[in-house]
Amino acid sequence: MCGGYWVALANHARTKCADGLRRPACYVAKVVDEDRRPLETGIPSGALARADVEETTYQGIGKLGVLVAADVFSSAGRGARSGRFFRLVDTGVRCIRAPCFSIRASLINRSSRTTVSGIQSVGGVVPERLVKRVETALDTKSGILAQGRMAPSIDGGREFLATRFFLRSER
């Protein structure tokens, strides 16, 4: 097929495709919003989406998958694609001394979560023009999506080492 996208469930080895089978990645012919209107901008390569894969029939072609996207998050910067995907949220806790475990890190598409005492960008992940948007998103109820890993910090805490951050795309 020409065009379309290959999609996969974050933090999982297999994704349930439109035909009901589980595969490492699924082909979808197009991306639509929740009202079934085509997304004008599509989805950038490497983006994250809160979405479902549905099956639809195309005349003369047969049944193919369609990605129904509720939200799309584009990569902020060009960091390495390594690590697992997390939602990071500032809990509002403020401490008198370090380490202060004030950021909740929840593994996307899993029930695992922990707290971390800090976030470090690995390899200049965020361009200077986007730093404020990343910081602002962290302070919201839904937090920010990031890719990376946990590591112990010098002060006895646990830091999230971010290789990439993802910001909600404008529609």
N, C-alpha and C positions, 0 to 999 in steps of 0.2 A: 504494500500500500504506500502511496505517496502521502507525505504529511503525517499528522498525528503525533502522538507522544508515547514514550515508554514510561510507565509509572510503577513505583514500588512502595510498599508500606515501610515507613521509617522504623528502624530498630527491629526489623523482622527479616528472616531469611526468605520467606515466601509471602505472596500477596494473593488474595482471592480475586480472580479475574472475572470478567463479565460472563464467561461460560461456566462459572462455578468451580473451575479447577484452580489449584494453588500452584503458582510458578514464581521464580525469582523476580520477574517483572512482567507487566501486562501491557499490551498495546491498546491504546484508546484512539479512536478516529478523530475525536474533537473534544473540546472543553467547553462546558456551558456553566452558567451560574444557576442558582437554586430555582430561578424562574424559567429555566431551560433556554435562556438567551445565550448565544455564543459570546464568549469573552472576547472583546475587541482586541485586546493586547495579547491574548493567549497566555501561556505560562513560560517564563524564562527558564532556560536550562539550569538545572540544579536547584530550583525553587522548592519550597515546601507548600503543600496545600492541605487544608482541612476539607476533605472531599470523599465522595463515594464513587465507585465504579459501577455503572449500570449497563445493561445490554439494550441495544436498539437495532432495528432492522433497516438496512439500506437497500433500496430497490436495485436489483441487478447485482448486488454484492453479497448480501446475506447479513448475518448478525455480527455486530462489532461492539466494542466497548465505548462508552462515553464517560468522561470524567465530569461529575457534577460537583463543582467547587464552591464552597461557602466562603472561604478565605484563601488568599494566596500570599505567601511570604517570600520575598526575593532576598537573595544573598546580599549583605551589605559588605562589600569589599571582595577581595580575591584570595582569601586564605585557603590553605590546603584543605582538601576534602578528607578529613580524618576524624575519627571519634564517633561517639553516639550522639543522638539528638535529644536535647533537653529543653524544658520550659523553665526559665529562671524568673523568680519573683522576689522582690524585696519585701520581707515580712513586716518591716517597720520597726523591728527590734533595734534598739541602740544600746551599746554596752559601754561601761566605764573603762574596761581594759580588753586587750586582744588575747586570744582570738574571739571574734564575735560572730557567731553562726547566725547571720541575719538574712541569708538568701536561701530560699527553698529551690531545690533543683529536682524537677520531676522528669523522669524518663518518658519521652513521648511514646504513646501507644503501649505503655506498660504501667503497672501499678506501683513501681518502685520510685521512691523519692527519698531525699536526704536534705540536709542543710549544709551550706558551705560558708566559709568566713570571708571569701573574696573571689573576684573574677579577674583573671589576667588574660590579655589578648596575646596570642602566640603569633609572632611574625608579622606585626603591623596589620592585623586583621581588618580594622575599620578605618576608612579614610577620614581625615580630620573633619570634613564637611558633614559626616554622618554620626560623629561621636555623640552629639547632643541628642539626636533621635534615639540612639541606643540607650543612653542613660535615662531618658524620659520614658521609654517603653518599659524598662526594668521596674520603674516605680508605679506602673499601672496594675490593675487587678489581674489582667491576663499576662503580664510580664513580657518577656522576650524569648524568642526561640534561638537556640544556639547549638552548635556542634562542637564537641570537644571531649575532654576527659577530666577526671578528678586527680588531684595530686596533693600530698601533704605540703604545708607551708612551713617556713622557718620558725614561726611563732607557735607552732603546735596546732594550727588550724588545718583546714582543708580548703583548697582553692579549686575553682573550675578554670581549667586552661582552655580557652575558647580558640578554635581554629576558624570558625565562621559564626557570624550573627545573621539573623534573618529578620527583616522589617516588613510589616504589612504593606502590601502593594496597594496603590491607589487605583480605584476602578474608574 
